[in-house]
Amino acid sequence: MIRYVSQKQLPLEGFDTPPGMILDPTNRWVKLRDCIPWDELSESYYKTLCSNLGRPAKDAGIVIGAVIIKHKLSVS
């Protein structure tokens, strides 16, 4: 089962963060987020999944983001 919300939906300022926690627009991860074609990558990710059977899939942004972080930090 696929539930997808476009990553273009909210600007950085639109995220609901805990009080006192502000995302710094100069942070390297925040800058990287703006360079990634999330919708195109999500489309490729979801093509491999069944849209009407099974448990709901993890959000593509979480999966893709985790793989990018893993690669950038050279962790297993």
C-alpha positions in Angstrom: 0.0 0.0 0.0 1.4 3.4 -1.0 0.7 6.7 0.7 2.7 9.5 -0.8 2.7 13.2 -0.2 4.8 15.3 -2.5 8.0 16.7 -0.9 7.3 20.0 -2.7 4.3 20.6 -0.4 6.0 22.4 2.5 8.8 25.0 2.5 11.3 24.7 5.3 9.4 27.2 7.4 6.2 25.1 7.1 7.5 22.1 9.1 5.9 21.7 12.5 8.9 21.6 14.8 9.0 21.6 18.6 9.1 25.0 20.3 12.6 26.4 20.3 13.8 24.1 17.5 14.5 26.0 14.4 15.9 24.4 11.2 18.9 26.4 10.1 18.6 27.2 6.3 22.5 27.2 6.1 22.8 23.6 7.5 24.4 21.3 4.9 21.5 18.7 5.2 18.9 21.4 4.7 20.8 22.7 1.7 21.1 19.2 0.3 17.3 18.6 0.7 16.6 21.4 -1.7 18.9 19.9 -4.4 17.3 16.4 -4.5 14.5 15.6 -7.0 12.3 14.0 -4.3 9.3 13.4 -6.5 11.2 11.7 -9.3 13.1 9.5 -6.8 9.9 8.6 -5.0 8.2 7.6 -8.2 11.1 5.1 -8.9 10.9 3.8 -5.4 7.1 3.3 -5.4 7.2 1.5 -8.8 8.7 -1.5 -7.1 5.9 -1.7 -4.5 2.3 -3.1 -4.8 -0.2 -0.2 -4.5 -3.1 -2.2 -3.0 -1.6 -5.2 -1.0 0.3 -5.5 2.2 1.4 -3.1 4.8 1.7 0.6 4.0 5.2 1.4 2.7 7.6 3.6 4.5 7.6 7.2 3.2 9.9 7.4 0.2 11.5 10.6 1.7 12.5 8.7 4.8 14.0 5.7 2.9 15.8 7.8 0.3 17.0 10.3 3.0 18.4 7.4 5.1 20.3 6.0 2.1 21.7 9.4 1.3 22.8 10.0 4.9 24.3 6.5 5.1 26.3 7.1 1.9 27.4 10.6 2.8 28.6 9.6 6.3 30.1 6.2 5.0 28.3 4.2 7.6 26.8 0.7 7.3 
